[in-house]
Amino acid sequence: MTFYFTGIRSFPKLWKSNSYLGPSSSHFYLSLFLKDCYGIRNQEKWFSVKTMSAQNTKAMNLLIAKARCVRKLDEGSNKQVSADSSHMFAAGAAKRRSQMNPSSKAPVLPPVKNIIQLPTKPLNSEEWDKLKEEFKEKANFENWIILQMVKSRSSLDVAKSVLAWVATKNNGIVGYDLLVKYLYLCVFHKQTSEIIDVYEIMKARYKRLESGAYTLLIRGLMYTDRWREALLLLEDLKKVMIPSKKNYDDCIQGALFHQDVNVAWNLYQELLSHDIVPMLETLKAFFDFGKDMKDDQYSNKLHSILLYLRNNQLYPGESFAHSIKTWFESIPGEQWKGQFITIQQR
């Protein structure tokens, strides 16, 4: 589903009264246009606050131009092949054909892959040793097995047994790459205590982390009592690079989860100052937080988000559109009413 958010008529009066909206003041039209892009071409849906959207043909023209260019290149290459083929039976053609089509003396066999079934329960050191013996590239076994666990979202207990086995062989030390991959599983399974344990190990052992580890720690800590430490990690990340929109999204949603609107809004403004387009999930979180809230200052913040969507032609998805609709209808003391309608195309 794709929404076209075309804009809102006369925002200055939007918050004062809905009598400005014309004859049907009992209905507020937010003008969120939903087009079904998954096979139903004859239906479009609208969710009201009224807007206008110009069709953008620039991208389509660019695609057409690229297609023409590729077609010309293909035609040129076909002509070259045709010209070359006319000489294939001239003098010396036999030698040329032999050079172009060398006969292989031995068939090329596909590389032998390591086929090891991932354990479904924790293994002890002896069992891991035995499994490693079956692996053809023994030097890379630890990294390979933990990577397969990440890909298959394995149980945390099984992954932990790998780390325990590695630690017993290396005087209690587990390498950085293994820790990061294990941290990924901890975050995926939302195991807060394990996330904090890995965080403490990394904080004690490394002065700086790479961006992937920062991202995982920020995401893992934001919904814990130590969420403000995730903000410190964000500051560390800023020293070497501009954080990603996902880094900001995790911090903003975490701040809203912990009821700190000022931190969330300041991070949102900071994100915009870097000319980063926020994730729609980030903007949706602000509307979800504002449900049933009577606060003019916060309403103005949401008002500015709606303007940002319109001015930058960002189209809310269905879930986000419902959040906007729900927020309007939940404002205490006001009578907003939004609805979705279906339009049949001719």
C-alpha positions in Angstrom: 0.0 0.0 0.0 1.2 3.5 -0.8 -0.2 6.7 0.6 -0.1 10.0 -1.2 -0.2 12.8 1.4 -1.0 15.9 -0.7 -1.1 18.6 2.0 -3.5 20.5 4.2 -5.4 23.6 3.3 -4.7 26.6 5.5 -2.8 25.2 8.4 -2.9 28.5 10.4 -6.6 28.0 10.9 -6.4 24.2 11.2 -5.9 24.3 15.0 -8.4 27.1 15.8 -11.7 25.7 14.6 -13.0 23.3 12.0 -15.6 25.8 10.8 -13.0 27.1 8.4 -13.1 23.9 6.5 -16.3 24.9 4.7 -19.8 23.6 4.6 -19.2 20.1 6.0 -17.4 21.4 9.2 -18.4 18.2 11.0 -15.9 16.3 8.9 -12.2 17.0 8.8 -10.4 15.8 5.6 -6.8 15.0 6.0 -6.5 14.0 2.4 -4.3 10.9 2.7 -4.5 9.1 -0.6 -4.1 5.3 -0.5 -3.4 3.5 -3.7 -3.3 -0.2 -3.8 -0.1 -1.2 -5.6 -0.4 -4.9 -5.1 -2.7 -5.9 -7.9 -6.0 -4.1 -7.3 -5.8 -1.3 -9.9 -9.4 -0.3 -9.8 -9.5 0.9 -6.2 -8.0 3.8 -4.4 -8.6 4.8 -0.8 -8.7 8.2 0.7 -8.4 9.2 4.3 -9.4 12.7 4.8 -7.4 16.3 5.5 -7.6 17.8 2.0 -4.7 18.2 -0.3 -3.3 18.6 -3.8 -0.4 16.6 -5.4 1.2 17.3 -8.7 2.2 14.2 -10.7 6.0 13.8 -10.8 7.1 12.7 -14.2 10.8 13.6 -13.8 11.7 10.1 -12.5 9.8 8.4 -15.3 11.5 10.5 -18.0 14.9 9.6 -16.5 14.0 5.9 -16.6 12.9 6.1 -20.2 16.1 7.9 -21.2 18.2 5.2 -19.5 16.2 2.5 -21.2 16.9 4.1 -24.6 20.6 4.4 -23.8 20.8 0.7 -22.8 19.0 -0.3 -26.0 21.4 1.6 -28.2 24.4 0.0 -26.4 22.8 -3.4 -27.0 22.2 -2.7 -30.7 25.8 -1.5 -31.0 27.2 -4.7 -29.4 25.0 -6.9 -31.6 26.3 -5.1 -34.7 29.9 -5.7 -33.5 29.2 -9.4 -32.9 27.7 -9.7 -36.4 30.7 -7.9 -38.0 33.2 -10.2 -36.2 31.3 -13.3 -37.1 31.7 -12.6 -40.8 35.4 -13.1 -40.4 35.2 -16.3 -38.4 35.8 -18.4 -41.6 38.5 -16.2 -43.1 42.2 -17.0 -43.0 43.4 -17.9 -39.6 39.9 -18.3 -38.3 40.6 -21.8 -37.0 43.3 -20.5 -34.7 41.0 -17.6 -33.6 38.2 -20.0 -32.8 40.5 -22.2 -30.8 41.6 -19.2 -28.8 38.0 -18.1 -28.2 36.8 -21.5 -27.2 39.6 -23.3 -25.5 38.8 -26.9 -24.7 39.2 -27.7 -21.0 41.3 -30.8 -20.4 39.6 -31.6 -17.1 36.0 -30.8 -16.0 35.8 -28.0 -13.4 34.2 -29.3 -10.2 32.1 -27.1 -8.0 33.8 -26.2 -4.7 33.1 -28.4 -1.8 30.9 -26.7 0.8 31.0 -27.1 4.5 27.7 -28.8 5.4 27.2 -28.9 9.1 23.8 -28.9 10.7 23.5 -26.2 13.4 23.0 -27.5 16.9 19.5 -27.0 18.4 20.8 -27.1 22.0 23.9 -25.9 23.8 27.0 -28.1 23.3 29.9 -28.6 25.7 33.6 -28.1 24.8 34.1 -31.7 23.7 31.1 -31.6 21.4 32.2 -28.3 19.9 35.7 -29.8 19.4 34.2 -32.8 17.6 32.1 -30.5 15.4 35.1 -28.4 14.5 37.0 -31.5 13.4 34.3 -32.2 10.8 34.7 -28.6 9.4 37.1 -28.3 6.4 38.3 -24.8 7.2 39.1 -25.3 10.8 40.8 -21.9 11.3 37.5 -20.1 10.5 35.1 -22.4 12.3 34.2 -20.1 15.2 33.4 -17.2 13.0 31.6 -19.3 10.5 29.4 -21.1 13.0 28.3 -17.9 14.8 27.6 -16.2 11.5 25.3 -19.1 10.6 23.5 -18.7 13.9 23.0 -15.0 13.2 21.5 -15.8 9.8 19.2 -18.5 11.2 18.4 -16.4 14.4 19.5 -19.3 16.6 18.7 -19.8 20.2 20.8 -17.5 22.5 21.7 -20.5 24.7 23.3 -22.3 21.7 25.3 -19.1 20.8 26.4 -18.6 24.4 27.8 -22.1 24.5 30.0 -21.2 21.5 31.4 -18.2 23.3 32.0 -20.3 26.5 33.9 -22.8 24.4 36.0 -20.1 22.7 36.7 -18.5 26.1 38.0 -21.8 27.6 40.5 -22.1 24.8 41.7 -18.4 24.9 42.2 -17.7 28.6 38.6 -16.3 29.0 38.9 -13.9 26.0 36.3 -13.8 23.2 37.2 -11.8 20.1 35.4 -8.6 19.0 33.7 -10.1 15.9 32.2 -13.0 17.9 31.0 -10.5 20.6 29.3 -8.3 18.0 27.5 -11.3 16.4 26.4 -12.5 19.8 25.2 -9.0 20.6 23.1 -9.1 17.5 21.3 -12.2 18.7 20.8 -10.7 22.1 19.2 -7.6 20.6 17.1 -9.7 18.2 15.8 -11.9 21.0 15.4 -8.8 23.3 17.5 -10.3 26.1 18.2 -7.2 28.2 20.5 -8.7 30.8 22.7 -10.3 28.1 22.8 -7.0 26.2 24.1 -5.2 29.3 26.6 -8.0 30.0 28.1 -7.6 26.5 28.0 -3.8 26.8 30.0 -4.0 30.0 32.6 -6.3 28.4 33.0 -4.0 25.4 33.1 -0.9 27.4 35.9 -2.3 29.6 37.9 -3.7 26.7 37.5 -1.2 23.8 37.8 2.6 23.8 36.1 2.8 20.4 33.7 0.6 18.6 32.7 0.4 14.9 29.3 1.7 13.8 27.6 -1.7 13.7 28.4 -2.3 17.4 27.2 1.2 18.3 24.0 0.7 16.5 23.3 -2.6 18.2 24.1 -1.3 21.7 21.9 1.8 21.2 19.0 -0.3 20.0 19.5 -2.8 22.8 19.8 -0.2 25.7 17.1 2.3 24.7 14.3 0.2 26.3 16.2 -0.5 29.5 16.7 1.5 32.7 20.1 2.5 31.3 18.7 4.1 28.2 20.5 7.4 28.8 23.8 5.5 28.3 22.6 4.8 24.8 22.4 8.6 24.3 26.1 8.8 25.4 26.9 6.1 22.8 25.2 8.2 20.2 27.4 11.1 21.2 30.5 8.9 20.8 29.3 7.9 17.4 28.9 11.6 16.4 32.7 12.1 17.0 33.5 9.9 14.0 30.5 10.1 11.7 26.9 11.4 11.4 24.6 8.8 12.9 22.2 7.1 10.7 18.4 7.7 10.6 18.0 4.3 12.3 20.3 5.4 15.2 18.1 8.5 15.6 14.9 6.5 15.3 16.0 4.1 18.1 16.9 7.0 20.4 13.8 9.1 19.7 11.5 6.1 20.2 13.3 5.1 23.3 13.0 8.7 24.7 9.3 8.7 24.0 9.0 5.3 25.6 10.5 6.8 28.8 8.3 9.8 28.5 11.0 12.3 27.8 9.5 14.4 25.0 12.1 17.1 25.1 15.0 14.7 24.4 13.0 13.1 21.6 12.1 16.4 20.0 15.7 17.7 20.2 17.0 14.6 18.5 14.4 15.0 15.8 15.5 18.6 15.2 19.1 17.5 15.2 18.3 14.8 12.6 16.7 17.4 10.3 19.7 19.7 10.7 21.8 17.0 9.1 19.4 17.0 6.1 18.5 13.4 7.0 15.0 12.3 6.0 13.5 10.7 9.1 12.0 7.2 9.1 8.2 7.3 8.9 8.3 5.1 12.0 10.0 7.9 13.8 7.3 10.4 12.9 4.5 7.9 13.7 5.9 7.5 17.2 5.3 11.2 17.9 1.6 10.8 16.9 1.2 7.6 18.9 2.7 9.4 22.0 0.3 12.3 21.6 -2.9 10.2 21.7 -5.5 11.6 24.2 -3.1 14.5 25.0 -4.4 18.1 25.4 -1.3 20.1 24.9 -1.1 23.0 22.5 2.7 23.0 22.4 2.8 19.3 21.5 0.0 19.8 19.0 2.1 22.4 17.3 5.0 19.9 17.1 2.7 17.4 15.3 1.4 20.2 13.1 5.0 20.9 12.0 5.5 17.2 11.2 2.4 17.3 8.9 3.8 20.3 7.2 7.1 18.5 6.8 5.4 15.5 5.2 3.5 17.8 2.7 6.5 19.9 1.8 8.8 16.9 1.2 6.1 14.8 -0.5 6.5 12.0 2.1 3.6 9.6 2.0 2.5 7.8 5.2 1.9 4.1 5.1 -1.4 2.6 6.2 -0.3 2.2 9.9 1.0 5.8 10.1 -2.2 7.1 8.5 -4.2 5.4 11.2 -2.0 6.9 13.8 -2.6 10.4 12.4 -6.4 9.8 12.2 -6.5 8.3 15.8 -4.6 11.3 17.2 -7.0 13.9 15.6 -10.0 12.0 16.9 -8.5 11.6 20.4 -7.9 15.3 21.1 -9.9 16.0 24.3 -12.7 18.6 23.8 -12.6 18.5 20.0 -14.8 16.8 17.5 -12.4 15.7 14.7 -13.6 12.8 12.6 -11.5 11.0 10.0 -12.6 8.2 7.6 -11.3 6.0 4.8 -13.3 5.8 1.6 -12.9 3.8 -1.6 -12.8 5.4 -5.0 -13.5 3.4 -8.1 -11.2 4.4 -11.0 -12.8 4.7 -14.5 
